[in-house]
Amino acid sequence: MADSHFAPAVTALTAALGPRLRPGGPGFADLFTPDALLETPFDGDGDGPGVEGREAVAAMVTSLAGVLTFYDVRVHRVLDVDATTVVCEYEALLQRHDLGCRLRRRYVGVMTISDGLVAHLREYGGPFMPSTAERLG
């Protein structure tokens, strides 16, 4: 499930999580188990049920084509909580096409890994900050 507008996120997370993830397809949804749950409580109204299942994650990513494009993603820290849970701190340089500008946003993601795939991601995104940079540094 290739999705070029999310490619920098896939590359950064795959590299940072290393052997915790098994090799998979090129798309963001390929990182997830078939029954995964993706929650973003700080986006939208924060009350949604989350995105349930790999196919729903793929549909969400597809729906964001032309709305959101990642240009650079840097993982700053990965903390192992236990054998299956990690906390990742990362930062993205992205384009919000609806706003017509590049922005920087920091995230904390709490991930449960099962059999080399993300079974649960609860992602907390900070505010979108203006950025004129081409790359994070």
Order of alpha helices (4+ residues) and beta strands (2+ residues): alpha-beta-beta-alpha-beta-beta-beta-beta-beta
